[in-house]
Amino acid sequence: MQIVHMIVDRLHVGESNRGVIKYLVSRMACGYKTYKAMSKASRRSMIRQALERHAYNQELYRYTMRRGAR
């Protein structure tokens, strides 16, 4: 989901996974109400994608900070 990536990319890499999920849910049309209306499989998929993207962003930051100092 490209939209999930766009939302997660706005967050700081130091944000906790729980904070990422809370922010993602808050950006939905009606927030938690919309989140609960989704199927369990869709919610899991969305959260998995968000956390994978957040981990990617963290790794990119680490790589940049290590390599950029040389």
DSSP file (Angstrom, degrees, kcal/mol; ACC not computed):
  #  RESIDUE AA STRUCTURE BP1 BP2  ACC     N-H-->O    O-->H-N    N-H-->O    O-->H-N    TCO  KAPPA ALPHA  PHI   PSI    X-CA   Y-CA   Z-CA
    1    1 A M     >        0   0    0      0, 0.0     4,-1.4     0, 0.0     3,-0.2   0.000 360.0 360.0 360.0 113.7    0.0    0.0    0.0
    2    2 A Q  H  >  +     0   0    0      1,-0.2     4,-2.2     2,-0.2     5,-0.2   0.854 360.0  59.2 -65.0 -35.5    1.6    3.2   -1.2
    3    3 A I  H  > S+     0   0    0      1,-0.2     4,-2.1     2,-0.2    -1,-0.2   0.871 101.9  54.3 -64.8 -35.6   -0.5    5.3    1.1
    4    4 A V  H  > S+     0   0    0     -3,-0.2     4,-2.7     1,-0.2    -1,-0.2   0.916 108.4  49.6 -62.5 -42.8    0.8    3.5    4.2
    5    5 A H  H  X S+     0   0    0     -4,-1.4     4,-2.5     1,-0.2    -2,-0.2   0.904 108.8  52.3 -62.5 -41.6    4.3    4.3    3.1
    6    6 A M  H  < S+     0   0    0     -4,-2.2     4,-0.5     2,-0.2    -1,-0.2   0.896 112.7  44.8 -62.9 -40.4    3.5    7.9    2.6
    7    7 A I  H >< S+     0   0    0     -4,-2.1     3,-1.1     1,-0.2     4,-0.3   0.937 115.3  46.0 -69.4 -47.3    2.0    8.2    6.1
    8    8 A V  H >< S+     0   0    0     -4,-2.7     3,-1.7     1,-0.3    -2,-0.2   0.849 103.1  64.7 -66.6 -34.2    4.9    6.3    7.8
    9    9 A D  T 3< S+     0   0    0     -4,-2.5    -1,-0.3     1,-0.3    -2,-0.2   0.698  92.4  64.5 -63.8 -18.4    7.5    8.3    6.0
   10   10 A R  T <  S+     0   0    0     -3,-1.1    -1,-0.3    -4,-0.5    -2,-0.2   0.674  89.1  88.2 -76.5 -16.9    6.3   11.4    7.8
   11   11 A L  S <  S-     0   0    0     -3,-1.7     2,-0.2    -4,-0.3     9,-0.0  -0.462  85.9-105.4 -86.8 154.7    7.4   10.0   11.1
   12   12 A H    >   -     0   0    0     -2,-0.1     3,-1.8     1,-0.1    -1,-0.1  -0.492  26.6-123.7 -72.5 145.4   10.8   10.3   12.8
   13   13 A V  T 3  S+     0   0    0      1,-0.3    -1,-0.1    -2,-0.2    45,-0.1   0.708 109.6  63.6 -65.7 -18.8   12.9    7.1   12.7
   14   14 A G  T 3  S+     0   0    0      2,-0.0    -1,-0.3    44,-0.0     2,-0.0   0.530  76.9 114.5 -82.1  -5.9   13.1    7.3   16.5
   15   15 A E  S <  S-     0   0    0     -3,-1.8     2,-0.0     1,-0.1    -4,-0.0  -0.360  72.0-113.7 -64.7 143.4    9.3    6.8   16.9
   16   16 A S     >  -     0   0    0      1,-0.1     4,-2.0    -2,-0.0     5,-0.1  -0.325  21.7-112.9 -73.5 160.9    8.3    3.6   18.6
   17   17 A N  H  > S+     0   0    0      1,-0.2     4,-2.2     2,-0.2     5,-0.2   0.891 120.2  53.4 -60.8 -39.3    6.4    0.9   16.7
   18   18 A R  H  > S+     0   0    0      1,-0.2     4,-2.5     2,-0.2    -1,-0.2   0.908 107.7  50.7 -62.3 -41.2    3.3    1.6   18.9
   19   19 A G  H  > S+     0   0    0      2,-0.2     4,-2.3     1,-0.2    -1,-0.2   0.865 107.7  53.7 -63.6 -36.7    3.6    5.3   18.0
   20   20 A V  H  X S+     0   0    0     -4,-2.0     4,-2.5     2,-0.2    -2,-0.2   0.932 110.5  46.0 -62.6 -46.6    3.7    4.4   14.3
   21   21 A I  H  X S+     0   0    0     -4,-2.2     4,-2.5     2,-0.2     5,-0.2   0.920 112.3  50.4 -64.5 -44.0    0.5    2.3   14.6
   22   22 A K  H  X S+     0   0    0     -4,-2.5     4,-2.1     1,-0.2    -1,-0.2   0.909 112.5  47.1 -61.1 -41.9   -1.3    5.0   16.6
   23   23 A Y  H  X S+     0   0    0     -4,-2.3     4,-1.3     2,-0.2    -1,-0.2   0.913 110.6  52.4 -66.3 -42.0   -0.3    7.7   14.0
   24   24 A L  H  < S+     0   0    0     -4,-2.5     3,-0.5     1,-0.2     4,-0.4   0.928 111.6  45.8 -59.0 -46.8   -1.4    5.5   11.1
   25   25 A V  H >< S+     0   0    0     -4,-2.5     3,-1.4     1,-0.2    -1,-0.2   0.888 109.0  56.2 -64.6 -38.9   -4.8    4.9   12.7
   26   26 A S  H 3< S+     0   0    0     -4,-2.1    -1,-0.2     1,-0.3    -2,-0.2   0.761 101.8  57.4 -66.6 -23.3   -5.2    8.6   13.5
   27   27 A R  T 3< S+     0   0    0     -4,-1.3    -1,-0.3    -3,-0.5    -2,-0.2   0.533  84.8 104.8 -84.7  -6.7   -4.7    9.5    9.8
   28   28 A M  S X  S-     0   0    0     -3,-1.4     3,-1.1    -4,-0.4     4,-0.1  -0.325  90.5 -98.7 -72.2 160.5   -7.6    7.3    8.7
   29   29 A A  T 3  S+     0   0    0      1,-0.3     3,-0.1     2,-0.1    -1,-0.1   0.885 118.5   9.6 -48.8 -54.4  -10.9    9.0    7.6
   30   30 A C  T >  S-     0   0    0      1,-0.4     3,-1.4    -5,-0.0    -1,-0.3   0.008 102.3-136.1-117.5  26.8  -12.7    8.4   10.9
   31   31 A G  T X> S+     0   0    0     -3,-1.1     4,-1.9     1,-0.3     3,-0.5  -0.302  77.1   4.7  63.1-130.0   -9.7    7.2   12.9
   32   32 A Y  H 3> S+     0   0    0      1,-0.2     4,-2.7     2,-0.2    -1,-0.3   0.799 126.9  62.6 -62.5 -30.8  -10.2    4.2   15.2
   33   33 A K  H <> S+     0   0    0     -3,-1.4     4,-1.2     2,-0.2    -1,-0.2   0.925 107.2  43.1 -61.7 -44.8  -13.8    3.7   13.9
   34   34 A T  H <> S+     0   0    0     -3,-0.5     4,-0.8     2,-0.2    -2,-0.2   0.897 112.0  54.9 -66.2 -41.2  -12.6    3.1   10.4
   35   35 A Y  H >< S+     0   0    0     -4,-1.9     3,-0.9     1,-0.2    -2,-0.2   0.921 108.6  47.2 -59.0 -46.2   -9.8    0.9   11.7
   36   36 A K  H 3< S+     0   0    0     -4,-2.7    -1,-0.2     1,-0.2    -2,-0.2   0.767 105.6  60.2 -68.9 -24.9  -12.2   -1.3   13.6
   37   37 A A  H 3< S+     0   0    0     -4,-1.2    -1,-0.2    -5,-0.2    -2,-0.2   0.685  88.8  92.1 -75.8 -18.0  -14.5   -1.6   10.6
   38   38 A M  S << S-     0   0    0     -3,-0.9     2,-0.0    -4,-0.8    -3,-0.0  -0.370  90.3 -98.2 -73.3 155.7  -11.7   -3.2    8.6
   39   39 A S     >  -     0   0    0      1,-0.1     4,-2.4    -2,-0.1     5,-0.2  -0.361  31.9-114.0 -69.1 156.4  -11.4   -6.9    8.4
   40   40 A K  H  > S+     0   0    0      1,-0.2     4,-2.4     2,-0.2     5,-0.2   0.882 117.6  52.5 -60.2 -39.1   -8.8   -8.5   10.8
   41   41 A A  H  > S+     0   0    0      2,-0.2     4,-2.4     1,-0.2    -1,-0.2   0.892 109.2  49.4 -64.5 -40.2   -6.7   -9.6    7.9
   42   42 A S  H  > S+     0   0    0      2,-0.2     4,-2.5     1,-0.2    -2,-0.2   0.900 110.8  49.9 -66.3 -41.0   -6.7   -6.1    6.4
   43   43 A R  H  X S+     0   0    0     -4,-2.4     4,-2.6     2,-0.2     5,-0.2   0.936 111.9  47.8 -63.0 -45.9   -5.7   -4.6    9.7
   44   44 A R  H  X S+     0   0    0     -4,-2.4     4,-2.8     1,-0.2    -2,-0.2   0.922 112.5  49.4 -60.2 -44.5   -2.8   -7.0   10.1
   45   45 A S  H  X S+     0   0    0     -4,-2.4     4,-2.4     2,-0.2    -1,-0.2   0.919 111.9  48.1 -61.5 -44.8   -1.6   -6.4    6.6
   46   46 A M  H  X S+     0   0    0     -4,-2.5     4,-2.2     2,-0.2    -2,-0.2   0.919 113.9  46.2 -63.8 -44.7   -1.7   -2.7    7.0
   47   47 A I  H  X S+     0   0    0     -4,-2.6     4,-2.7     2,-0.2     5,-0.2   0.910 111.7  51.8 -65.6 -42.3    0.2   -2.8   10.4
   48   48 A R  H  X S+     0   0    0     -4,-2.8     4,-2.4    -5,-0.2    -2,-0.2   0.930 111.4  47.2 -59.9 -45.9    2.8   -5.2    9.0
   49   49 A Q  H  X S+     0   0    0     -4,-2.4     4,-2.3     1,-0.2    -1,-0.2   0.896 112.1  50.4 -63.2 -40.3    3.4   -3.0    6.0
   50   50 A A  H  X S+     0   0    0     -4,-2.2     4,-2.3     2,-0.2    -2,-0.2   0.926 112.7  45.1 -64.7 -44.7    3.7    0.1    8.3
   51   51 A L  H  X S+     0   0    0     -4,-2.7     4,-2.3     2,-0.2    -2,-0.2   0.860 112.1  52.1 -70.3 -34.7    6.2   -1.6   10.6
   52   52 A E  H  X S+     0   0    0     -4,-2.4     4,-2.2    -5,-0.2    -1,-0.2   0.913 111.5  47.2 -64.5 -41.7    8.2   -3.0    7.7
   53   53 A R  H  X S+     0   0    0     -4,-2.3     4,-2.5     2,-0.2    -2,-0.2   0.897 111.2  51.1 -66.3 -40.0    8.4    0.5    6.2
   54   54 A H  H  X S+     0   0    0     -4,-2.3     4,-2.3     2,-0.2    -2,-0.2   0.911 110.3  49.1 -63.8 -42.3    9.4    2.0    9.5
   55   55 A A  H  X S+     0   0    0     -4,-2.3     4,-2.4     2,-0.2    -1,-0.2   0.894 110.3  51.9 -63.2 -39.9   12.1   -0.6    9.9
   56   56 A Y  H  X S+     0   0    0     -4,-2.2     4,-2.6     2,-0.2    -2,-0.2   0.926 109.6  49.0 -61.1 -45.4   13.3    0.2    6.4
   57   57 A N  H  X S+     0   0    0     -4,-2.5     4,-2.2     1,-0.2    -2,-0.2   0.886 110.7  50.8 -62.9 -39.2   13.5    3.9    7.3
   58   58 A Q  H  X S+     0   0    0     -4,-2.3     4,-2.5     2,-0.2    -1,-0.2   0.919 111.5  47.2 -64.5 -43.0   15.4    3.2   10.4
   59   59 A E  H  X S+     0   0    0     -4,-2.4     4,-2.7     2,-0.2    -2,-0.2   0.897 110.5  52.4 -66.2 -39.8   17.9    1.1    8.5
   60   60 A L  H  X S+     0   0    0     -4,-2.6     4,-2.5     2,-0.2    -1,-0.2   0.905 110.1  49.2 -60.9 -41.9   18.3    3.8    5.9
   61   61 A Y  H  X S+     0   0    0     -4,-2.2     4,-2.6     2,-0.2     5,-0.2   0.937 111.6  48.3 -62.7 -47.4   19.0    6.3    8.6
   62   62 A R  H  X S+     0   0    0     -4,-2.5     4,-2.2     1,-0.2     5,-0.2   0.925 112.9  48.4 -59.8 -45.1   21.6    4.1   10.2
   63   63 A Y  H  X S+     0   0    0     -4,-2.7     4,-2.9     1,-0.2     5,-0.4   0.927 112.4  48.6 -60.1 -46.6   23.2    3.5    6.9
   64   64 A T  H  X S+     0   0    0     -4,-2.5     4,-2.4     1,-0.2    -2,-0.2   0.905 112.2  47.8 -62.7 -43.4   23.3    7.1    6.0
   65   65 A M  H  X S+     0   0    0     -4,-2.6     4,-0.6     2,-0.2    -1,-0.2   0.859 116.4  43.5 -69.3 -34.8   24.7    8.2    9.3
   66   66 A R  H  < S+     0   0    0     -4,-2.2     3,-0.4    -5,-0.2     4,-0.3   0.943 122.7  35.7 -74.1 -49.0   27.5    5.5    9.2
   67   67 A R  H >< S+     0   0    0     -4,-2.9     3,-1.2    -5,-0.2    -2,-0.2   0.826 111.0  61.0 -76.2 -32.6   28.5    6.0    5.6
   68   68 A G  H 3< S+     0   0    0     -4,-2.4    -1,-0.2    -5,-0.4    -3,-0.2   0.741  95.6  62.4 -68.3 -22.4   28.0    9.7    5.5
   69   69 A A  T 3<        0   0    0     -4,-0.6    -1,-0.3    -3,-0.4    -2,-0.2   0.636 360.0 360.0 -79.4 -13.0   30.6   10.3    8.2
   70   70 A R    <         0   0    0     -3,-1.2    -1,-0.2    -4,-0.3    -2,-0.1   0.468 360.0 360.0 -81.9 360.0   33.4    8.8    6.0
